[in-house]
Amino acid sequence: MKLSEMIGERFRETPSDCVVESHAFMLRGGYMKYVANGIYSVLPPLKRITDKIEGIIREEMDALGGQEVLFPVALPASLWEESGRLQAVGPELLRFKDRNGSGMVLGMTHEEAAVHMVREYASGHSRYPFMIYQIQTKFRDEARPRAGMIRVREFTMKDAYSFHTSQEDLDAFYRRCLHAYERIFARVGIPQVLSVASDSGMMGGSLSHEFMLLTPAGEDSIVLCPHCGYRANMEAAECILPTVPERTEQELSGVHTPDIRTIQELCGFLNMPSQKICKAVVYQRDRDGSWVIVFLRGDLEINETKLTNLLGEGIHPALLTEESGLQAGFIGPCGLPAGDLASPNAKYTVFYDRSLRGASGLACGANRKDFHFVGLCMERDCPDVRYHDLAKAVPGGICPSCRESGITVSRGIEVGNIFQLGTKYTHAMHMQYVDENGVLKEPLMGCYGIGIGRLAASVCEASHDEYGPVWPVSIAPWQVHICCLRSDNEQVHSQADRLYDLLGKEGFEVLYDDRPVSAGVMFSDADLLGVPIRLTVSPRNQKAGCVELSLRRDKSGSVKIPVEEVLPRVTETIRRLRGECRPD
């Protein structure tokens, strides 16, 4: 490819809306172009990168015995009605009607389509196990797309679905797929990706893992234990606090706290640490708008995923109206009417986080404007409540696995996920097979996803410098970048042309910058394109009968090699770089 003929432009300035490096470099480097919020057109450099990622994924999925298929992007809503997800999934599922008035959806995931494809085929036990996969465009109507390819609305994804007749077989394949994912991430150049326990969310199932690239650009919080290696997504991590609050005997009494509504204000007014505050967080159910109150320690945050799982339905932050009967900023567990969850006439659903178990000497709302209680003792004043794990894990907390203190929390990008779905979809969609004893049973499912564009952006986040991406050779858009300085010099241009032809005939992927631009522009564009090997042809080098070879990842220097040694040197360098992308 000659750069003078390649569509797309490169820019020096970083767009103002870029919050992560990969987004900035991909826009500046002509990898993609903004179309709409969370939707991009892909230009040649990124298309070549994603094609290579897809090729690696196909090799690993085929090695597992996977069979590639292709599901529709637009699906009848009736399929999602069968599974029960048409109503359960929120507005991120794009629903519409076709010209005949039939309900349709744009696929954001394809469990329903997978079951639909094979439920007649797999009616006998001899057809199991098997796995099907696709690489397909999907659409998820994200509320807040951001960070370029990391969080978009339209995206390309590899999703695979396996079918099994026993839990043992599903477990074995799940482990094989986990190792295949580790090989994929090593081959694309980010072997540091971690597998972490995760929450299954709307996918359902009993076991799931996410694969996380630890980076400040990530949106997910990952809980890590330095002692035993435990790691989990914040959504799934148990919150265990290192100490139990000390016992303090004090009568429950009211305190006038005019205009004191926040935890910070209350701590200052009462001269108490936030750990000694019992705070209330209020939500409403998506289904009927009824109120859900959670009490927890003042220094902790609610884990909304845990609360959603406990309730079994969606929630949203509450809008406290007069109808609620709740005094915003002054809600407490004492004197709250009809708060018993077991009562069918309960006005509120009330939960208590286990951070409050055994606590005493607390301050809390008095359910009266401008008043708080002090001296709250949970055992004495709230004797019959049940406690749940509803808080986010905190740095320094106790590891749920080894019970040592000192867990840490890091940011990460989810680059893949795997789930054991069990019979969630096969049961709902009436998929059955006849076992060896003639008994009808429902097969077990697993599903396994990798976002292609997000993976490319994640590699860029992990491998870049201040000038642009540093692409691993396994997925780089080209292997060699020829820079022809002074293309108006006939001898220099002729030598660059010969190199371009020679390397191309030997099967190397070459980008040839033959434009009549300054060295500064040429090298700046080369940095943005991130090709692993750069060959510079210039008047000085041409007179000396040599070419300057440099590596994109090494800005400290270059070597001059005779023209006749370019081919063996490039061959050896690419062989070495490829070796670095092989799994251990």
N, C-alpha and C positions, 0 to 999 in steps of 0.2 A: 504494500500500500504506500503510495506517495502522499505525503502530507499535503501537498499542494492540491490534491484532488479529493481529500477527505472532507465530508460535510461536517459542520460544527465549527465553533470558534472557541478560543481560549482567552481568558480575561485575567487581568492583574488584580482587580479589586474584588474583595469578598462581599457578596450580597449581604445586606443588613439583617436579613431574617435567618441566617444560618447560625445554629446554636452548637453544632458539632463539626469537627474537622472534615469528616467524610462528606457531609452535605456541601460544605464550601468547596472542597477540592473537585467534587464531581460536577458541580455547576461551573466552576472556573475552568476546568479541564475539558469541557465539551463532552462529558459522559452522558448527560441527560438534560432535558429541557422541561421546565415547569409548564403544565397544561392547566391544572386546576388544583384546588387544595387536596394534597395527598395523592396526586396523579401526575405522572411524568412520562414523557416520551424518552425512549432509550436510543442513544446514538451509537455509532460503531464501536468505540472503545469499550463501553460497558456491555454492549451486546456480545462482543468477543469474550469478555470476562465471564459473563453469565453462561454462555455456551460451554465454556470449559468447566465451570462448576457443575453444570448439568451433566456433562460427560463423566466426571468423577463420580457423581451420585449414581448415575445409571450403572456404572461398573460395579459399585458396591451393592446396589439393590439386586442386580442380576446375579451377583455372587451368592446372595442369600436365597436364590431361587425365585426371585420376584418376577412377575410378568407385567410388562408395561401396558397400560390401557389409557383411555382418555374419556373422562366424563364431560357432560355438557356444562357450560358456564351458567346458562339459564335453565332452571329446573322448575317443574310444576310444584306449586305449594302443597299439593296433596301428599308428596313424599315427606315433607317436613311435618305435615299433620299426622302422618302415620307414626313418626318417631316421638311426637309430642313437643317438638322444639319450635314449631311455628309460632306458638303463643309464648313459650318459655323464653326464647331469645329476644333480646331488646331491639332497639332501633338500629343496631349495627348490622342486622340482617336487612338487606334492601328488598322490599316487597313491591310488586307492581302487578298490573293486570294486562294481559295481551289484548289484541283487538277484538277477541271474542268474549272478553270479560272473565277469562279464566285467571285464577291467582297464580302468580309466578314469583320466584325468588332468584336473586343472583347468588351463586354458590360462594359461601365464605369458608366452607369446609364440606367434605363430600361423604360422610359416613352413610347417609341415606342412599346416595347414588351407588355406593359400593354394595350395600346389602341388596338393593334393587337389581344390580347387575348379576349377582351370583346366587340368589336364593333359590332359583329353580335348578340351576346347574348343580349346586352342592346339596342335593337331596339325599345322597347316600354317604355313609361314613368313609367309603373307599376314596372319595374325592379329597379328603382332608389329609394333612394341612395344606394350605396354599396362601400365597400373598400376591396381591395386585398393587400396582402403584401407578401414579401419573405425575407428570409435570405440567401444570395447568395454571391459567390465569384465574384469579379469585378476586372477589370484591367484598370488603368489610367497611361499612360506613362509620369509620372511626370518628369519634366526637372531636378529638384533638390530634390530628396528624401532625407530625413534627420530625425534625432531624433527617430530612431527605428520605432515603430509602429505608431508614430504620423503622419508621412508623408511617405507613401509607394507607390509602384506601384500596387502590388497585395494586395487585402484586402477583408475582409468579411463585408457585410453591410446589415442592415435591411432597405429596402425601401418599402414604402406603397404608394398606389395610390387610391384616392377616386374620385367618379363620382357623379355629382349632376345635378338637373334640375333647380336650382335657386341660385342666389348669396346669398340669405338669408340662404339657407340650407348649402352651402359651408362655409359661415362665422361661422355658429353654429358648424359644425363639426371641422373646423379649431381650434376654441376655445377649444373644447373637446380634440383634439389631443395635443394642447399646454399644457393642464393640465396633460394629460397622460405622456408627456415627463418629466414634472416636477416630477411626481411620480417615473418614471423610474430612474432619476438621484438621487433622494433621496434614493431609494431602493438599488442602487449599492454603495451608500456611499458618494456621492458628492452633497448634497442638496444645496450647495452654487452656483451651476450653474445658470447663468443669461440668460434670453431670451433677445436678442437685435435685433433691426430692422436692416435689411441687404439688400444688393443689390442682385437682382435675377440672375444676370449674364447670363450664357448661358441657364439656366433653363427657363427663361422667366417668365411672370406673373406680377401681379400688387402688390402683398404683400408677404413678406417673413420675417422669423425670423431665427436667428441662436442662438444656445444655447452654451454659452461660460463659460469655467472654467478659471477664472482669475489666471494666474500664469506667472512668468517670463519666463517659458519654451515655452510659446505660440508664434505663428508666427503672429497672428492677433492683430491689434490695436483696442481697444474698447474705445469709447468716452462715458464718464459718467458725469452726472450732480449731484453734491452733494445736490442741492436744491430741485429738483422736481423728481429725479429718472430717468430722461431720459437716455437711453442707446442705442447705435447704433454702428455697425461696422464702422470703419474708412471709408470704401468704400462708405457707405451710408450717413454718417454724413455731415450735412450742415456746411460750414465754415462761421462763422459770427465773425468778428473782433470787439474787444471792443471799439475801438476809430476810428474816421475818421481823416485822415491826415489833418494837418492844411494848410490853404491857403497861398501859398508863391508866390508872384509876382516876376518873374525873366524871362529874355529873354532866348530863346533857343539858346545856343551857343555851338560850338564844342571845345573839349579839346583833346589835343594830349596825348594818353595813350599808350605808346609803350610797347608791350608785356604784357599788362594787360588783362587777359582773364577771370579770375574767379571773382565771387562776392566778395570774401574775399580780393583779390588783389585790386579790384576797390574801395572797402570801405576804405582800407588803403591809397590808392593813393589820393582819393578825400576827405578823412577825413569825410565820411558820414556813417550813420548807414545803415544796409541792408534794413531797412524798406523804405528807400528813393531811392531804386534802382528798376527800372523796368527791370526785367530780361526776357529773352526769353528761352523757352524750345521747342526743335524741335523733331517731330516724323515723321514717314512715315507710310502711310496706307499699311496694309498687302496686300490689293487687287492689287494695281497698283504702289506702291512705291512713290506716290505723297506726298509732304511735308505738314505738319501741324505744325503751329507755335502757341504757347500759350505764351502770355505776362502776367506776374503776379508780385506781390511784391517780392522783393529779399529775404525776410526772410521766404517765404512760399514754400511748395512743391506741385507739381502737383499730383492730385488724378487721376491716369490713368483710373480707373473705370468710373469716371464721364465723362472723355473725350471720352472714348470708347462709353458710352451710348449716348452722344451728337452726335457723328459721326454716330453711328449705325453700326460700323464695327471695326475690330481689327486694332491695331497699334503696332509699335515697335520703339525704339529709333532710331533717324535718323543717317545715315552715310552721312555727308556733303561733297559732291564732288564738283568739279568745275561746274558741270552741275546744281547744286542747285542754284548757284548765291548768296549763303549766306556766310557771313564771320563769321566763328565760333568764339564766344567770343565777337562779335561786332554787334549783331543783335538788331535792335530797331524798334519801330513802325513808325518812321518818315523816309520817303524816301524809304519805302519797296514797290517795284512795284507790281501792280496787286494783292493787298492784300484783295480786297473786296470779302467776301464770297459769296455775291449775284451774282457776275459776273461769267458767265459760262466759261470765259477765264482766270479766276484767276490762277496765277502761284502757289500761296500758299493758303491754307485754314488757316485763321488767327482768333484766338480767344483771348478775353481779360477777365481775371479773374476780378471779381467784387471788389477785393481788391484794384484795381486801380481807381475805380470810385471816381471822385472828387479830386484825388490826384494831387499835384503840387510840384514844386521844386525837381523833380526827375532827376536821372541820368539814361541814357539808351545808348544802342549801337547806333552808327551813320551809320551802314551798310557800313562801310569803315574801312579797316584794321588800327589798332592802333589809332582809334578815337572813342570817346564817346560824347554824348550830355549831357549838364547839363541844368537845368531850364525847363524840360519838364512839361507842364501843360496839363492834359488829356482833360479837357473841351475845351481848346484853340487849342491844337495841334492835337488832335484826336477827333473831335467833334461828329462824326456820328457813333462811334463804339457801338456795343451791348456788354453787360457784362454778364458773366455766372459764376455760382458757380463751379469752377474747382480746387480749392485748398483743401488740406487736413486740417481738423480741427486741431487747435493747443491748447495746455494747456493754460488755462486762458481765452479762447474765450467765446463767448456768447452762451448760450444754445438755440438751435432752438425751444425748447418747452416752457420754462418759461421766456426766454429772460434775465435771470440773468447771470452775468459773473462768470467765475471760473470753467469751465468744466475741467475735467482731462482726461488723456489718459493712459490706462493700457494695458498690454499684456494679451492675452488669447488664449486658445485652443478651436477650434470649435468641440464640441462633438455631435452635431446634428443640423438638419435644417428642416424647414417646408416652403412650398411654396404654394401660390394660383396661379395655372397655368392658370386659366380661360379656354379659348378655343384654346390656342396656338397649342396644339397637336391634339385635336379632329377635329379642322377645317382643319389643314394641312393634316390629314390622313382620312378625309371624314367620321368621325364617327357621326352618326345622330340617333335621336330617334323621334318617333311620339308622340306628346303631347296629352293631353286629348281632344283637339279640332281638332286633325287630322293634325296638322301642323308639318313639319319637323324642328327640332332644333338640335343644337350642345350642348352636355353636357359640364358642367364645371368640371375641374379637380383640385385636390390638390395633392401634393406629400410630403412625410415625411421620412427623412433618419436619420439613426444613424450608424456610423462606429463602429463595434464591437471591433476590435483590438485597435483602437484609444481610445475608451472609457476605455478599460482595462489599457492602458498606462496612460491615464489622471487620473484615480483613483490612480495609483502609484505615479504620480506627486503630487497629493494632499495629499497623505497619505504615508509618508515614513520618516525614520530618517537616520542618517548617516550610519546605518548598513544594511539597505535594506527596502523593502516594508512593510507596515503595512496594510494587507488586511482587509477590512470590512468582517464580518462573512457571509454576504449575498452572496459574490462572492469569498470568499477565496478558494484556491484549496482544502484545507482540513480544518476541524474545530478544530482538536486536533492534536498536534505533540508530540509524545512520544520520549523522549531522554533517551536511555539506556546507562548510563555510566558504563564502565567496563563490556561489554557484554561477556567477558571471565569468569566472575563470574557467576556460575551456578544459584545461588539463585537470584541474581539481574536479570539475563536474564529470569528466570522463572517468576518472579513477573511482569516484563514488558510484557512478552507474555500473561499472564493472563489479564492484563489491556487491551491490544490490542484486545483480543478475546471478553472481556466483553463489551467494548465500541462499537466494530463492531456489535455484536449481538443486541445491543440496537439501532442500526441505525445511529450511528455517523460516520462521515467521518474522518478516522484516518490515519495519516502518522507515521510510526514507524521506527525510526532510530536505527537499530540493528547492525550497522557496528562497527568493532573493531578499532575505531579511537579515537583520544584524545578529551577531553572535549572542548578544544578550537576550533577544527575543527567542532565538532558536533554543538556547539552553533552558530558558524559563519554561517554554512549552514542553521541552523534553522532561523536565522535572515534574510537571503536572501530569504527564502521561505515564510516568513511572516505569518505563520499560527496563528490565533488569540490566541489559548490556548496552552500552553506548559506544559507537565507533565514530570518531571525529576525523573528517578529512578536511585539511586546510592547505593553503599554499605552502606554508613552512613544512608541514608533514609530507606533502606530496614531493617536494624537492628532496627531502631526506629519504624518500622511498619507504615511508612508514605510515602507520595509522595509529591514532591515539585510542586506547581502549580503557574504559572506566566502567565501574559498577554503580548503578543508581543508588545502592544502599551505602556506598562508601564515597563521601564527599571530600575525603582527605587527599586524594591523589589519583593519578592515572598512570598507565604504562604505554610506552611507544613500542610497537612491534612492527617488524618488516611486513610489507604487504603480503608476501608469499606465506607468512605464518598466521594470517588472520583466520583462515578456515580452521586449522587444527586448534588454535587457541580458543576460538568461539565454541567449537565442538566440546572441548574439554571443560570450559567454564560452564556451559549449559548442563553437561553431565554432572558436574559437582553441585550446581544449584538444585538440580532435580533430586539429587540424593538427600538434600536437606529437607525436602518435602515428603520423604518416605516415612510411613509410620514405623515406630520402633518394633 
